């Protein structure tokens, strides 16, 4: 079969022949890849950033956001059948710590987990993959190709669900089971995760403000407005004016991963609010922070800062359900999140400079 392979720590990336995966256990499935999404992690790997090959190997098949079709199943597979469309989760637990033993490798405490296409396990940019059915989630037929965004949607599900859970628990006088209903929420960074977060929050009844450097007349602003959100361009951002306009900002989701801006976001948070960090900043030179001022605010205003990474199988299931609801509520919007598509033989194009009009780029393996 063919695969897109990287030599970790270098920029050596190519399409090459790779051994065909074979079902070796009764609970495994073989999947023909349809499409694989590209994100910042893939681009970081392609320029020599974080990536680890499987033990004993010197190359890594990249890609962790996938959609595929089942072509073969083991004798004890019961969740899916041949021809079902599936997505497969990314992380594999360490099998040693309490969270991993409870099937919550997203909370792994040892750091010895593996991640397909990223850390110690081959990814999904290949003709076929084999995995245990326990990591596969069946995709509803009506979602079509947008299910390739199931992994970033699962990241969003975990971040928002945990924020709402924390807020609901500590504000137990609020009887509405949907804490976000009617709340003012802000999403910083309107890439795929940011726009998906906007969609989920709007679905949950929040008033959503999206911050991004993209043009106010561009596709990101257009899609946010189509879902009833408010777009704010943060190129010439006036923090005081924003804070005065939205003094009761209850939830901020950071999907940009810009460290200096993240500290600015803390200052925008309203009383009893929560800031959820999903972006991973690059290691850049240090910058000054008024730590005492921020700590006083966090304490005196009962605020929470929450880091959220990866996801569980349930978050994939919940994300696919929300995708169905978003399609019903705003027909045609999710499809527009996929702005660029490339055949796997054109993979180099996806790693070239991408403009503000790109939201989600995918590599296709079915054409």
C-alpha positions, 0 to 999 in steps of 0.5 A, a space after each residue: 500500500 501507499 503511505 505518507 511517511 516522515 523521518 521524525 526530527 527532519 523535514 524528510 516526508 514522502 509518499 512511499 510503499 509501506 507494508 499492508 496492515 494485517 488483522 492479527 486479533 479477533 477483535 481487530 478491523 481493517 479500514 480503507 482510508 477515505 480522507 485524513 484531516 491536516 492540522 497544526 500538529 501535522 505541519 509542526 511534524 513536517 518541519 521537524 517538530 514533535 514526532 516519535 516513530 514506533 519503537 525500533 523504527 526510524 519513520 512514522 506514518 503521519 495523520 491522526 484525523 481520519 475517516 474510513 470504510 471497514 473492509 474486513 473484520 475479525 471473528 469477534 468484532 460486534 460493533 461494526 460490519 464491512 462497509 460501515 464508515 468509521 472514525 478511529 480515536 488517536 491515543 492509546 493508554 499506557 496500561 499502567 496508570 489509573 485513568 488509562 486502566 479506566 479507558 481514559 487515556 486522555 488523562 494519562 499520568 505517566 506520559 507513556 501513552 501512544 498517539 497514532 501519527 504523532 507519538 510511538 504509533 503509525 498514523 492514518 495517512 495510508 491506504 489501509 489501517 488496522 486497529 481494535 474495534 474498541 477504538 472505532 466509532 461508527 459514523 452516521 451515513 448522513 454526515 458524509 465526508 464532514 465526519 473527517 472532522 470528528 477528531 477535532 470535534 471530539 477535542 471541542 466536546 471534551 473542553 466544553 463539556 468539562 467547562 460546563 460540568 465545572 460551572 454547573 457543579 459550583 453554581 448549584 443554584 442554577 436549575 437549568 441543566 444546560 448551564 451555557 443557555 443564554 451565557 455570553 461565550 467567546 472563542 479565540 481563534 476561528 480555525 477548525 477547532 474554534 469554529 466547531 466550538 462556536 457551533 457547539 456553543 451556539 447549539 447549546 444556546 450561548 451567545 458567541 463572540 468569535 475572535 480572529 485575525 482573519 478579514 471581517 468579510 472572509 469565510 471564517 466571519 461569514 460562517 460564524 455569522 451564519 450560525 448566529 455568532 458575532 465576529 470581532 477582528 483582533 488585529 487592532 483589538 481594544 481590550 478596554 472597549 471589549 471588556 466594557 461591551 461584554 463585562 459578563 463573559 462567562 466562558 472563553 475557549 482558546 483555540 489559537 494557542 498564542 501564549 501572550 494572547 492567552 494571558 490577555 484573555 484572562 483579563 477579559 473573563 467576567 466574574 465566576 467565568 472559566 477560560 479553557 485552553 485547547 491550543 498548544 503554544 509554540 516555544 517562543 521568547 519570554 514576554 512580561 506578564 503582570 502576574 500579581 494583577 492576574 492572580 488577584 483577578 482570578 482569586 477575587 472573581 472566582 475564576 477558573 483556568 482549565 487546560 484540556 487535551 485529547 478526548 475519550 471515545 464518548 467525546 467522539 460519539 457526542 461530537 458526531 451527534 452534535 454534527 448531525 444537529 448542527 447540519 439540521 440547524 444550519 444546513 450546508 455550514 459544516 460542509 464549508 469548514 472543509 475548504 481545501 482537498 488534495 489527492 495523497 500524491 499532492 500532499 506537499 501542497 498542504 504543507 505549503 503556506 496556507 492563507 486566511 481562507 483555509 479552515 480545514 484541509 484534507 488529504 483524500 485516499 479514495 480518489 
